[in-house]
Amino acid sequence: MPEVKQRISIGFHGQALAARVSPEQLATLRTALESGAQGWHELEAEDGTIVLDLAKVVFVQVDAGDQRVGFGA
């Protein structure tokens, strides 16, 4: 079964970057932010590698549910 990617948005001052990442990559990013780490952080996303300056990150939004298109219950 393929690994489930989580949709996240990483906010900076005045803009946001959307990405799909593995739960492990999200956990690593959250740990770095919560520990107050400074400098650059590499995040492996579905579309490639994102390199973030941790000091510039204002928020990380994690989408809670599945995105569905169409009709259904």
CHARMM internal coordinates of N, CA and C (Angstrom, degrees):
IC EDIT
DIST 1 N 1 CA 1.4575
DIST 1 CA 1 C 1.5236
ANGL 1 N 1 CA 1 C 108.65
DIST 1 C 2 N 1.3414
ANGL 1 CA 1 C 2 N 117.69
DIHE 1 N 1 CA 1 C 2 N 132.43
DIST 2 N 2 CA 1.4648
ANGL 1 C 2 N 2 CA 119.69
DIHE 1 CA 1 C 2 N 2 CA -179.09
DIST 2 CA 2 C 1.5280
ANGL 2 N 2 CA 2 C 111.81
DIHE 1 C 2 N 2 CA 2 C -66.70
DIST 2 C 3 N 1.3202
ANGL 2 CA 2 C 3 N 114.27
DIHE 2 N 2 CA 2 C 3 N 150.17
DIST 3 N 3 CA 1.4586
ANGL 2 C 3 N 3 CA 120.18
DIHE 2 CA 2 C 3 N 3 CA -179.88
DIST 3 CA 3 C 1.5276
ANGL 3 N 3 CA 3 C 110.38
DIHE 2 C 3 N 3 CA 3 C -68.19
DIST 3 C 4 N 1.3145
ANGL 3 CA 3 C 4 N 116.21
DIHE 3 N 3 CA 3 C 4 N 135.97
DIST 4 N 4 CA 1.4593
ANGL 3 C 4 N 4 CA 121.97
DIHE 3 CA 3 C 4 N 4 CA 179.83
DIST 4 CA 4 C 1.5244
ANGL 4 N 4 CA 4 C 108.87
DIHE 3 C 4 N 4 CA 4 C -80.29
DIST 4 C 5 N 1.3162
ANGL 4 CA 4 C 5 N 116.39
DIHE 4 N 4 CA 4 C 5 N 127.44
DIST 5 N 5 CA 1.4545
ANGL 4 C 5 N 5 CA 121.90
DIHE 4 CA 4 C 5 N 5 CA 177.07
DIST 5 CA 5 C 1.5213
ANGL 5 N 5 CA 5 C 109.28
DIHE 4 C 5 N 5 CA 5 C -97.05
DIST 5 C 6 N 1.3180
ANGL 5 CA 5 C 6 N 115.87
DIHE 5 N 5 CA 5 C 6 N 145.21
DIST 6 N 6 CA 1.4561
ANGL 5 C 6 N 6 CA 121.09
DIHE 5 CA 5 C 6 N 6 CA 177.34
DIST 6 CA 6 C 1.5182
ANGL 6 N 6 CA 6 C 109.39
DIHE 5 C 6 N 6 CA 6 C -102.25
DIST 6 C 7 N 1.3220
ANGL 6 CA 6 C 7 N 114.62
DIHE 6 N 6 CA 6 C 7 N 138.06
DIST 7 N 7 CA 1.4562
ANGL 6 C 7 N 7 CA 120.26
DIHE 6 CA 6 C 7 N 7 CA 177.82
DIST 7 CA 7 C 1.5294
ANGL 7 N 7 CA 7 C 107.90
DIHE 6 C 7 N 7 CA 7 C -86.04
DIST 7 C 8 N 1.3289
ANGL 7 CA 7 C 8 N 116.36
DIHE 7 N 7 CA 7 C 8 N 126.14
DIST 8 N 8 CA 1.4569
ANGL 7 C 8 N 8 CA 121.18
DIHE 7 CA 7 C 8 N 8 CA 179.03
DIST 8 CA 8 C 1.5189
ANGL 8 N 8 CA 8 C 109.76
DIHE 7 C 8 N 8 CA 8 C -130.43
DIST 8 C 9 N 1.3059
ANGL 8 CA 8 C 9 N 115.59
DIHE 8 N 8 CA 8 C 9 N 160.02
DIST 9 N 9 CA 1.4595
ANGL 8 C 9 N 9 CA 123.08
DIHE 8 CA 8 C 9 N 9 CA 170.21
DIST 9 CA 9 C 1.5182
ANGL 9 N 9 CA 9 C 107.20
DIHE 8 C 9 N 9 CA 9 C -125.80
DIST 9 C 10 N 1.3174
ANGL 9 CA 9 C 10 N 116.06
DIHE 9 N 9 CA 9 C 10 N 130.14
DIST 10 N 10 CA 1.4604
ANGL 9 C 10 N 10 CA 121.95
DIHE 9 CA 9 C 10 N 10 CA 179.26
DIST 10 CA 10 C 1.5162
ANGL 10 N 10 CA 10 C 106.82
DIHE 9 C 10 N 10 CA 10 C -108.43
DIST 10 C 11 N 1.3342
ANGL 10 CA 10 C 11 N 115.53
DIHE 10 N 10 CA 10 C 11 N 118.38
DIST 11 N 11 CA 1.4535
ANGL 10 C 11 N 11 CA 120.33
DIHE 10 CA 10 C 11 N 11 CA -175.56
DIST 11 CA 11 C 1.5119
ANGL 11 N 11 CA 11 C 112.35
DIHE 10 C 11 N 11 CA 11 C -95.57
DIST 11 C 12 N 1.3254
ANGL 11 CA 11 C 12 N 114.31
DIHE 11 N 11 CA 11 C 12 N 140.22
DIST 12 N 12 CA 1.4552
ANGL 11 C 12 N 12 CA 123.54
DIHE 11 CA 11 C 12 N 12 CA 174.88
DIST 12 CA 12 C 1.5243
ANGL 12 N 12 CA 12 C 107.04
DIHE 11 C 12 N 12 CA 12 C -121.35
DIST 12 C 13 N 1.2714
ANGL 12 CA 12 C 13 N 118.37
DIHE 12 N 12 CA 12 C 13 N -174.41
DIST 13 N 13 CA 1.4668
ANGL 12 C 13 N 13 CA 121.46
DIHE 12 CA 12 C 13 N 13 CA 178.77
DIST 13 CA 13 C 1.5234
ANGL 13 N 13 CA 13 C 108.86
DIHE 12 C 13 N 13 CA 13 C -72.40
DIST 13 C 14 N 1.3537
ANGL 13 CA 13 C 14 N 116.17
DIHE 13 N 13 CA 13 C 14 N 98.48
DIST 14 N 14 CA 1.4584
ANGL 13 C 14 N 14 CA 120.72
DIHE 13 CA 13 C 14 N 14 CA 175.44
DIST 14 CA 14 C 1.5166
ANGL 14 N 14 CA 14 C 115.60
DIHE 13 C 14 N 14 CA 14 C 94.19
DIST 14 C 15 N 1.3052
ANGL 14 CA 14 C 15 N 120.38
DIHE 14 N 14 CA 14 C 15 N -2.25
DIST 15 N 15 CA 1.4591
ANGL 14 C 15 N 15 CA 121.01
DIHE 14 CA 14 C 15 N 15 CA 178.68
DIST 15 CA 15 C 1.5185
ANGL 15 N 15 CA 15 C 110.40
DIHE 14 C 15 N 15 CA 15 C -154.01
DIST 15 C 16 N 1.3264
ANGL 15 CA 15 C 16 N 115.78
DIHE 15 N 15 CA 15 C 16 N 166.88
DIST 16 N 16 CA 1.4663
ANGL 15 C 16 N 16 CA 120.95
DIHE 15 CA 15 C 16 N 16 CA 178.76
DIST 16 CA 16 C 1.5222
ANGL 16 N 16 CA 16 C 109.18
DIHE 15 C 16 N 16 CA 16 C -139.59
DIST 16 C 17 N 1.3158
ANGL 16 CA 16 C 17 N 114.59
DIHE 16 N 16 CA 16 C 17 N 152.38
DIST 17 N 17 CA 1.4588
ANGL 16 C 17 N 17 CA 122.60
DIHE 16 CA 16 C 17 N 17 CA 179.88
DIST 17 CA 17 C 1.5165
ANGL 17 N 17 CA 17 C 108.08
DIHE 16 C 17 N 17 CA 17 C -120.04
DIST 17 C 18 N 1.3315
ANGL 17 CA 17 C 18 N 117.74
DIHE 17 N 17 CA 17 C 18 N 124.34
DIST 18 N 18 CA 1.4535
ANGL 17 C 18 N 18 CA 122.26
DIHE 17 CA 17 C 18 N 18 CA 178.39
DIST 18 CA 18 C 1.5188
ANGL 18 N 18 CA 18 C 109.62
DIHE 17 C 18 N 18 CA 18 C -93.43
DIST 18 C 19 N 1.3344
ANGL 18 CA 18 C 19 N 116.03
DIHE 18 N 18 CA 18 C 19 N 143.90
DIST 19 N 19 CA 1.4602
ANGL 18 C 19 N 19 CA 120.66
DIHE 18 CA 18 C 19 N 19 CA 179.22
DIST 19 CA 19 C 1.5211
ANGL 19 N 19 CA 19 C 109.44
DIHE 18 C 19 N 19 CA 19 C -154.99
DIST 19 C 20 N 1.3293
ANGL 19 CA 19 C 20 N 115.59
DIHE 19 N 19 CA 19 C 20 N 161.27
DIST 20 N 20 CA 1.4637
ANGL 19 C 20 N 20 CA 122.43
DIHE 19 CA 19 C 20 N 20 CA 172.40
DIST 20 CA 20 C 1.5197
ANGL 20 N 20 CA 20 C 106.27
DIHE 19 C 20 N 20 CA 20 C -117.32
DIST 20 C 21 N 1.3432
ANGL 20 CA 20 C 21 N 115.55
DIHE 20 N 20 CA 20 C 21 N 122.26
DIST 21 N 21 CA 1.4649
ANGL 20 C 21 N 21 CA 120.91
DIHE 20 CA 20 C 21 N 21 CA -174.99
DIST 21 CA 21 C 1.5256
ANGL 21 N 21 CA 21 C 110.08
DIHE 20 C 21 N 21 CA 21 C -132.11
DIST 21 C 22 N 1.3248
ANGL 21 CA 21 C 22 N 115.81
DIHE 21 N 21 CA 21 C 22 N 161.14
DIST 22 N 22 CA 1.4631
ANGL 21 C 22 N 22 CA 120.87
DIHE 21 CA 21 C 22 N 22 CA 175.74
DIST 22 CA 22 C 1.5328
ANGL 22 N 22 CA 22 C 108.81
DIHE 21 C 22 N 22 CA 22 C -74.34
DIST 22 C 23 N 1.3209
ANGL 22 CA 22 C 23 N 116.30
DIHE 22 N 22 CA 22 C 23 N 158.17
DIST 23 N 23 CA 1.4691
ANGL 22 C 23 N 23 CA 119.12
DIHE 22 CA 22 C 23 N 23 CA 176.23
DIST 23 CA 23 C 1.5315
ANGL 23 N 23 CA 23 C 112.33
DIHE 22 C 23 N 23 CA 23 C -57.79
DIST 23 C 24 N 1.3231
ANGL 23 CA 23 C 24 N 117.26
DIHE 23 N 23 CA 23 C 24 N -33.93
DIST 24 N 24 CA 1.4720
ANGL 23 C 24 N 24 CA 120.80
DIHE 23 CA 23 C 24 N 24 CA 179.36
DIST 24 CA 24 C 1.5269
ANGL 24 N 24 CA 24 C 110.94
DIHE 23 C 24 N 24 CA 24 C -66.87
DIST 24 C 25 N 1.3274
ANGL 24 CA 24 C 25 N 117.42
DIHE 24 N 24 CA 24 C 25 N -41.44
DIST 25 N 25 CA 1.4605
ANGL 24 C 25 N 25 CA 120.67
DIHE 24 CA 24 C 25 N 25 CA 178.88
DIST 25 CA 25 C 1.5229
ANGL 25 N 25 CA 25 C 110.78
DIHE 24 C 25 N 25 CA 25 C -66.13
DIST 25 C 26 N 1.3338
ANGL 25 CA 25 C 26 N 116.81
DIHE 25 N 25 CA 25 C 26 N -39.36
DIST 26 N 26 CA 1.4669
ANGL 25 C 26 N 26 CA 120.55
DIHE 25 CA 25 C 26 N 26 CA 177.30
DIST 26 CA 26 C 1.5184
ANGL 26 N 26 CA 26 C 110.43
DIHE 25 C 26 N 26 CA 26 C -63.36
DIST 26 C 27 N 1.3213
ANGL 26 CA 26 C 27 N 117.22
DIHE 26 N 26 CA 26 C 27 N -43.82
DIST 27 N 27 CA 1.4662
ANGL 26 C 27 N 27 CA 121.03
DIHE 26 CA 26 C 27 N 27 CA 179.59
DIST 27 CA 27 C 1.5224
ANGL 27 N 27 CA 27 C 111.17
DIHE 26 C 27 N 27 CA 27 C -62.47
DIST 27 C 28 N 1.3162
ANGL 27 CA 27 C 28 N 117.58
DIHE 27 N 27 CA 27 C 28 N -40.30
DIST 28 N 28 CA 1.4639
ANGL 27 C 28 N 28 CA 121.54
DIHE 27 CA 27 C 28 N 28 CA 178.56
DIST 28 CA 28 C 1.5273
ANGL 28 N 28 CA 28 C 111.02
DIHE 27 C 28 N 28 CA 28 C -64.49
DIST 28 C 29 N 1.3316
ANGL 28 CA 28 C 29 N 116.69
DIHE 28 N 28 CA 28 C 29 N -42.11
DIST 29 N 29 CA 1.4677
ANGL 28 C 29 N 29 CA 120.73
DIHE 28 CA 28 C 29 N 29 CA 177.73
DIST 29 CA 29 C 1.5244
ANGL 29 N 29 CA 29 C 110.40
DIHE 28 C 29 N 29 CA 29 C -63.71
DIST 29 C 30 N 1.3185
ANGL 29 CA 29 C 30 N 117.01
DIHE 29 N 29 CA 29 C 30 N -45.78
DIST 30 N 30 CA 1.4729
ANGL 29 C 30 N 30 CA 119.92
DIHE 29 CA 29 C 30 N 30 CA -179.41
DIST 30 CA 30 C 1.5258
ANGL 30 N 30 CA 30 C 111.33
DIHE 29 C 30 N 30 CA 30 C -62.60
DIST 30 C 31 N 1.3196
ANGL 30 CA 30 C 31 N 117.08
DIHE 30 N 30 CA 30 C 31 N -40.67
DIST 31 N 31 CA 1.4650
ANGL 30 C 31 N 31 CA 120.77
DIHE 30 CA 30 C 31 N 31 CA 178.40
DIST 31 CA 31 C 1.5251
ANGL 31 N 31 CA 31 C 110.55
DIHE 30 C 31 N 31 CA 31 C -61.45
DIST 31 C 32 N 1.3225
ANGL 31 CA 31 C 32 N 116.67
DIHE 31 N 31 CA 31 C 32 N -44.21
DIST 32 N 32 CA 1.4684
ANGL 31 C 32 N 32 CA 120.86
DIHE 31 CA 31 C 32 N 32 CA 179.51
DIST 32 CA 32 C 1.5240
ANGL 32 N 32 CA 32 C 110.91
DIHE 31 C 32 N 32 CA 32 C -62.14
DIST 32 C 33 N 1.3301
ANGL 32 CA 32 C 33 N 117.15
DIHE 32 N 32 CA 32 C 33 N -43.50
DIST 33 N 33 CA 1.4652
ANGL 32 C 33 N 33 CA 120.47
DIHE 32 CA 32 C 33 N 33 CA -179.71
DIST 33 CA 33 C 1.5230
ANGL 33 N 33 CA 33 C 111.76
DIHE 32 C 33 N 33 CA 33 C -68.24
DIST 33 C 34 N 1.3315
ANGL 33 CA 33 C 34 N 116.68
DIHE 33 N 33 CA 33 C 34 N -43.51
DIST 34 N 34 CA 1.4677
ANGL 33 C 34 N 34 CA 120.35
DIHE 33 CA 33 C 34 N 34 CA -178.27
DIST 34 CA 34 C 1.5184
ANGL 34 N 34 CA 34 C 112.76
DIHE 33 C 34 N 34 CA 34 C -67.42
DIST 34 C 35 N 1.3182
ANGL 34 CA 34 C 35 N 117.43
DIHE 34 N 34 CA 34 C 35 N -28.85
DIST 35 N 35 CA 1.4680
ANGL 34 C 35 N 35 CA 120.59
DIHE 34 CA 34 C 35 N 35 CA -179.66
DIST 35 CA 35 C 1.5238
ANGL 35 N 35 CA 35 C 112.08
DIHE 34 C 35 N 35 CA 35 C -81.42
DIST 35 C 36 N 1.3273
ANGL 35 CA 35 C 36 N 116.54
DIHE 35 N 35 CA 35 C 36 N -7.82
DIST 36 N 36 CA 1.4543
ANGL 35 C 36 N 36 CA 119.80
DIHE 35 CA 35 C 36 N 36 CA -179.20
DIST 36 CA 36 C 1.5154
ANGL 36 N 36 CA 36 C 113.49
DIHE 35 C 36 N 36 CA 36 C 78.51
DIST 36 C 37 N 1.3312
ANGL 36 CA 36 C 37 N 116.52
DIHE 36 N 36 CA 36 C 37 N 20.10
DIST 37 N 37 CA 1.4654
ANGL 36 C 37 N 37 CA 120.68
DIHE 36 CA 36 C 37 N 37 CA 179.35
DIST 37 CA 37 C 1.5234
ANGL 37 N 37 CA 37 C 110.29
DIHE 36 C 37 N 37 CA 37 C -58.44
DIST 37 C 38 N 1.3063
ANGL 37 CA 37 C 38 N 115.85
DIHE 37 N 37 CA 37 C 38 N 146.96
DIST 38 N 38 CA 1.4645
ANGL 37 C 38 N 38 CA 122.33
DIHE 37 CA 37 C 38 N 38 CA 178.76
DIST 38 CA 38 C 1.5209
ANGL 38 N 38 CA 38 C 109.04
DIHE 37 C 38 N 38 CA 38 C -116.44
DIST 38 C 39 N 1.3103
ANGL 38 CA 38 C 39 N 115.51
DIHE 38 N 38 CA 38 C 39 N 161.25
DIST 39 N 39 CA 1.4586
ANGL 38 C 39 N 39 CA 120.03
DIHE 38 CA 38 C 39 N 39 CA 176.59
DIST 39 CA 39 C 1.5204
ANGL 39 N 39 CA 39 C 111.57
DIHE 38 C 39 N 39 CA 39 C 99.36
DIST 39 C 40 N 1.3176
ANGL 39 CA 39 C 40 N 114.82
DIHE 39 N 39 CA 39 C 40 N -158.95
DIST 40 N 40 CA 1.4509
ANGL 39 C 40 N 40 CA 122.40
DIHE 39 CA 39 C 40 N 40 CA -173.23
DIST 40 CA 40 C 1.5133
ANGL 40 N 40 CA 40 C 111.35
DIHE 39 C 40 N 40 CA 40 C -93.97
DIST 40 C 41 N 1.3287
ANGL 40 CA 40 C 41 N 115.70
DIHE 40 N 40 CA 40 C 41 N 143.63
DIST 41 N 41 CA 1.4646
ANGL 40 C 41 N 41 CA 122.60
DIHE 40 CA 40 C 41 N 41 CA 179.89
DIST 41 CA 41 C 1.5253
ANGL 41 N 41 CA 41 C 108.20
DIHE 40 C 41 N 41 CA 41 C -131.53
DIST 41 C 42 N 1.3396
ANGL 41 CA 41 C 42 N 116.75
DIHE 41 N 41 CA 41 C 42 N 129.20
DIST 42 N 42 CA 1.4659
ANGL 41 C 42 N 42 CA 120.96
DIHE 41 CA 41 C 42 N 42 CA 177.08
DIST 42 CA 42 C 1.5157
ANGL 42 N 42 CA 42 C 109.77
DIHE 41 C 42 N 42 CA 42 C -92.24
DIST 42 C 43 N 1.3163
ANGL 42 CA 42 C 43 N 115.40
DIHE 42 N 42 CA 42 C 43 N 131.06
DIST 43 N 43 CA 1.4514
ANGL 42 C 43 N 43 CA 122.89
DIHE 42 CA 42 C 43 N 43 CA -179.27
DIST 43 CA 43 C 1.5215
ANGL 43 N 43 CA 43 C 107.48
DIHE 42 C 43 N 43 CA 43 C -123.30
DIST 43 C 44 N 1.3314
ANGL 43 CA 43 C 44 N 116.91
DIHE 43 N 43 CA 43 C 44 N 118.39
DIST 44 N 44 CA 1.4634
ANGL 43 C 44 N 44 CA 121.35
DIHE 43 CA 43 C 44 N 44 CA 178.86
DIST 44 CA 44 C 1.5227
ANGL 44 N 44 CA 44 C 108.37
DIHE 43 C 44 N 44 CA 44 C -83.79
DIST 44 C 45 N 1.3257
ANGL 44 CA 44 C 45 N 116.41
DIHE 44 N 44 CA 44 C 45 N 112.55
DIST 45 N 45 CA 1.4572
ANGL 44 C 45 N 45 CA 122.36
DIHE 44 CA 44 C 45 N 45 CA -179.76
DIST 45 CA 45 C 1.5218
ANGL 45 N 45 CA 45 C 109.62
DIHE 44 C 45 N 45 CA 45 C -109.14
DIST 45 C 46 N 1.2982
ANGL 45 CA 45 C 46 N 115.45
DIHE 45 N 45 CA 45 C 46 N 171.66
DIST 46 N 46 CA 1.4633
ANGL 45 C 46 N 46 CA 121.54
DIHE 45 CA 45 C 46 N 46 CA -178.67
DIST 46 CA 46 C 1.5277
ANGL 46 N 46 CA 46 C 111.83
DIHE 45 C 46 N 46 CA 46 C -58.47
DIST 46 C 47 N 1.3217
ANGL 46 CA 46 C 47 N 117.17
DIHE 46 N 46 CA 46 C 47 N -36.93
DIST 47 N 47 CA 1.4616
ANGL 46 C 47 N 47 CA 121.72
DIHE 46 CA 46 C 47 N 47 CA -176.77
DIST 47 CA 47 C 1.5190
ANGL 47 N 47 CA 47 C 114.24
DIHE 46 C 47 N 47 CA 47 C -93.56
DIST 47 C 48 N 1.3172
ANGL 47 CA 47 C 48 N 118.63
DIHE 47 N 47 CA 47 C 48 N -2.48
DIST 48 N 48 CA 1.4587
ANGL 47 C 48 N 48 CA 121.50
DIHE 47 CA 47 C 48 N 48 CA -179.33
DIST 48 CA 48 C 1.5145
ANGL 48 N 48 CA 48 C 111.58
DIHE 47 C 48 N 48 CA 48 C 143.50
DIST 48 C 49 N 1.3078
ANGL 48 CA 48 C 49 N 115.53
DIHE 48 N 48 CA 48 C 49 N -170.94
DIST 49 N 49 CA 1.4599
ANGL 48 C 49 N 49 CA 121.82
DIHE 48 CA 48 C 49 N 49 CA -177.66
DIST 49 CA 49 C 1.5204
ANGL 49 N 49 CA 49 C 110.42
DIHE 48 C 49 N 49 CA 49 C -88.57
DIST 49 C 50 N 1.3299
ANGL 49 CA 49 C 50 N 115.63
DIHE 49 N 49 CA 49 C 50 N 132.67
DIST 50 N 50 CA 1.4598
ANGL 49 C 50 N 50 CA 122.77
DIHE 49 CA 49 C 50 N 50 CA 175.18
DIST 50 CA 50 C 1.5247
ANGL 50 N 50 CA 50 C 106.64
DIHE 49 C 50 N 50 CA 50 C -110.68
DIST 50 C 51 N 1.3216
ANGL 50 CA 50 C 51 N 116.94
DIHE 50 N 50 CA 50 C 51 N 130.41
DIST 51 N 51 CA 1.4608
ANGL 50 C 51 N 51 CA 121.49
DIHE 50 CA 50 C 51 N 51 CA 177.53
DIST 51 CA 51 C 1.5266
ANGL 51 N 51 CA 51 C 107.32
DIHE 50 C 51 N 51 CA 51 C -110.97
DIST 51 C 52 N 1.3372
ANGL 51 CA 51 C 52 N 115.47
DIHE 51 N 51 CA 51 C 52 N 117.59
DIST 52 N 52 CA 1.4632
ANGL 51 C 52 N 52 CA 122.22
DIHE 51 CA 51 C 52 N 52 CA -174.62
DIST 52 CA 52 C 1.5085
ANGL 52 N 52 CA 52 C 111.88
DIHE 51 C 52 N 52 CA 52 C -110.10
DIST 52 C 53 N 1.3281
ANGL 52 CA 52 C 53 N 117.10
DIHE 52 N 52 CA 52 C 53 N 142.17
DIST 53 N 53 CA 1.4583
ANGL 52 C 53 N 53 CA 122.57
DIHE 52 CA 52 C 53 N 53 CA 167.26
DIST 53 CA 53 C 1.5237
ANGL 53 N 53 CA 53 C 105.67
DIHE 52 C 53 N 53 CA 53 C -87.67
DIST 53 C 54 N 1.3276
ANGL 53 CA 53 C 54 N 117.06
DIHE 53 N 53 CA 53 C 54 N 106.62
DIST 54 N 54 CA 1.4598
ANGL 53 C 54 N 54 CA 121.63
DIHE 53 CA 53 C 54 N 54 CA -174.25
DIST 54 CA 54 C 1.5228
ANGL 54 N 54 CA 54 C 113.16
DIHE 53 C 54 N 54 CA 54 C -57.67
DIST 54 C 55 N 1.3243
ANGL 54 CA 54 C 55 N 117.53
DIHE 54 N 54 CA 54 C 55 N -29.98
DIST 55 N 55 CA 1.4664
ANGL 54 C 55 N 55 CA 121.06
DIHE 54 CA 54 C 55 N 55 CA -179.28
DIST 55 CA 55 C 1.5258
ANGL 55 N 55 CA 55 C 112.06
DIHE 54 C 55 N 55 CA 55 C -67.69
DIST 55 C 56 N 1.3258
ANGL 55 CA 55 C 56 N 117.56
DIHE 55 N 55 CA 55 C 56 N -19.25
DIST 56 N 56 CA 1.4658
ANGL 55 C 56 N 56 CA 121.67
DIHE 55 CA 55 C 56 N 56 CA -177.69
DIST 56 CA 56 C 1.5249
ANGL 56 N 56 CA 56 C 113.56
DIHE 55 C 56 N 56 CA 56 C -95.65
DIST 56 C 57 N 1.3315
ANGL 56 CA 56 C 57 N 118.27
DIHE 56 N 56 CA 56 C 57 N -8.91
DIST 57 N 57 CA 1.4607
ANGL 56 C 57 N 57 CA 121.30
DIHE 56 CA 56 C 57 N 57 CA -177.94
DIST 57 CA 57 C 1.5270
ANGL 57 N 57 CA 57 C 109.46
DIHE 56 C 57 N 57 CA 57 C -75.86
DIST 57 C 58 N 1.3354
ANGL 57 CA 57 C 58 N 115.92
DIHE 57 N 57 CA 57 C 58 N 125.82
DIST 58 N 58 CA 1.4610
ANGL 57 C 58 N 58 CA 121.99
DIHE 57 CA 57 C 58 N 58 CA -179.41
DIST 58 CA 58 C 1.5258
ANGL 58 N 58 CA 58 C 110.72
DIHE 57 C 58 N 58 CA 58 C -98.59
DIST 58 C 59 N 1.3400
ANGL 58 CA 58 C 59 N 117.20
DIHE 58 N 58 CA 58 C 59 N -37.72
DIST 59 N 59 CA 1.4573
ANGL 58 C 59 N 59 CA 120.50
DIHE 58 CA 58 C 59 N 59 CA 178.84
DIST 59 CA 59 C 1.5204
ANGL 59 N 59 CA 59 C 110.41
DIHE 58 C 59 N 59 CA 59 C -155.36
DIST 59 C 60 N 1.3337
ANGL 59 CA 59 C 60 N 114.85
DIHE 59 N 59 CA 59 C 60 N 161.21
DIST 60 N 60 CA 1.4581
ANGL 59 C 60 N 60 CA 122.58
DIHE 59 CA 59 C 60 N 60 CA 170.14
DIST 60 CA 60 C 1.5224
ANGL 60 N 60 CA 60 C 106.61
DIHE 59 C 60 N 60 CA 60 C -130.47
DIST 60 C 61 N 1.3137
ANGL 60 CA 60 C 61 N 116.33
DIHE 60 N 60 CA 60 C 61 N 117.73
DIST 61 N 61 CA 1.4638
ANGL 60 C 61 N 61 CA 121.49
DIHE 60 CA 60 C 61 N 61 CA 178.09
DIST 61 CA 61 C 1.5244
ANGL 61 N 61 CA 61 C 107.82
DIHE 60 C 61 N 61 CA 61 C -101.99
DIST 61 C 62 N 1.3262
ANGL 61 CA 61 C 62 N 116.46
DIHE 61 N 61 CA 61 C 62 N 129.92
DIST 62 N 62 CA 1.4589
ANGL 61 C 62 N 62 CA 122.58
DIHE 61 CA 61 C 62 N 62 CA 177.64
DIST 62 CA 62 C 1.5187
ANGL 62 N 62 CA 62 C 107.57
DIHE 61 C 62 N 62 CA 62 C -109.92
DIST 62 C 63 N 1.3261
ANGL 62 CA 62 C 63 N 117.10
DIHE 62 N 62 CA 62 C 63 N 119.92
DIST 63 N 63 CA 1.4577
ANGL 62 C 63 N 63 CA 120.05
DIHE 62 CA 62 C 63 N 63 CA 178.49
DIST 63 CA 63 C 1.5204
ANGL 63 N 63 CA 63 C 109.47
DIHE 62 C 63 N 63 CA 63 C -64.50
DIST 63 C 64 N 1.3054
ANGL 63 CA 63 C 64 N 116.08
DIHE 63 N 63 CA 63 C 64 N 134.21
DIST 64 N 64 CA 1.4542
ANGL 63 C 64 N 64 CA 121.43
DIHE 63 CA 63 C 64 N 64 CA -172.29
DIST 64 CA 64 C 1.5234
ANGL 64 N 64 CA 64 C 114.43
DIHE 63 C 64 N 64 CA 64 C -81.18
DIST 64 C 65 N 1.3134
ANGL 64 CA 64 C 65 N 117.42
DIHE 64 N 64 CA 64 C 65 N -36.59
DIST 65 N 65 CA 1.4579
ANGL 64 C 65 N 65 CA 118.28
DIHE 64 CA 64 C 65 N 65 CA -171.96
DIST 65 CA 65 C 1.5029
ANGL 65 N 65 CA 65 C 113.20
DIHE 64 C 65 N 65 CA 65 C -128.11
DIST 65 C 66 N 1.3226
ANGL 65 CA 65 C 66 N 113.67
DIHE 65 N 65 CA 65 C 66 N 179.91
DIST 66 N 66 CA 1.4571
ANGL 65 C 66 N 66 CA 121.06
DIHE 65 CA 65 C 66 N 66 CA 177.54
DIST 66 CA 66 C 1.5260
ANGL 66 N 66 CA 66 C 109.79
DIHE 65 C 66 N 66 CA 66 C -72.13
DIST 66 C 67 N 1.3097
ANGL 66 CA 66 C 67 N 114.94
DIHE 66 N 66 CA 66 C 67 N 141.64
DIST 67 N 67 CA 1.4531
ANGL 66 C 67 N 67 CA 120.44
DIHE 66 CA 66 C 67 N 67 CA 173.16
DIST 67 CA 67 C 1.5234
ANGL 67 N 67 CA 67 C 106.72
DIHE 66 C 67 N 67 CA 67 C -88.79
DIST 67 C 68 N 1.3140
ANGL 67 CA 67 C 68 N 116.86
DIHE 67 N 67 CA 67 C 68 N 124.73
DIST 68 N 68 CA 1.4533
ANGL 67 C 68 N 68 CA 120.46
DIHE 67 CA 67 C 68 N 68 CA -178.64
DIST 68 CA 68 C 1.5113
ANGL 68 N 68 CA 68 C 109.65
DIHE 67 C 68 N 68 CA 68 C -120.87
DIST 68 C 69 N 1.3088
ANGL 68 CA 68 C 69 N 114.59
DIHE 68 N 68 CA 68 C 69 N 143.19
DIST 69 N 69 CA 1.4511
ANGL 68 C 69 N 69 CA 121.32
DIHE 68 CA 68 C 69 N 69 CA 177.83
DIST 69 CA 69 C 1.5160
ANGL 69 N 69 CA 69 C 107.15
DIHE 68 C 69 N 69 CA 69 C -121.12
DIST 69 C 70 N 1.3356
ANGL 69 CA 69 C 70 N 116.62
DIHE 69 N 69 CA 69 C 70 N 135.69
DIST 70 N 70 CA 1.4548
ANGL 69 C 70 N 70 CA 119.20
DIHE 69 CA 69 C 70 N 70 CA 177.16
DIST 70 CA 70 C 1.5115
ANGL 70 N 70 CA 70 C 111.91
DIHE 69 C 70 N 70 CA 70 C 107.81
DIST 70 C 71 N 1.3214
ANGL 70 CA 70 C 71 N 113.59
DIHE 70 N 70 CA 70 C 71 N -165.24
DIST 71 N 71 CA 1.4531
ANGL 70 C 71 N 71 CA 120.46
DIHE 70 CA 70 C 71 N 71 CA -176.97
DIST 71 CA 71 C 1.5028
ANGL 71 N 71 CA 71 C 109.71
DIHE 70 C 71 N 71 CA 71 C -100.69
DIST 71 C 72 N 1.3089
ANGL 71 CA 71 C 72 N 116.82
DIHE 71 N 71 CA 71 C 72 N 152.15
DIST 72 N 72 CA 1.4674
ANGL 71 C 72 N 72 CA 120.00
DIHE 71 CA 71 C 72 N 72 CA 177.04
DIST 72 CA 72 C 1.5115
ANGL 72 N 72 CA 72 C 110.51
DIHE 71 C 72 N 72 CA 72 C 154.90
DIST 72 C 73 N 1.2782
ANGL 72 CA 72 C 73 N 113.92
DIHE 72 N 72 CA 72 C 73 N 170.77
DIST 73 N 73 CA 1.4532
ANGL 72 C 73 N 73 CA 119.81
DIHE 72 CA 72 C 73 N 73 CA -178.92
DIST 73 CA 73 C 1.4945
ANGL 73 N 73 CA 73 C 110.73
DIHE 72 C 73 N 73 CA 73 C -103.26
END
COOR INIT
IC SEED 1 N 1 CA 1 C
IC BUILD
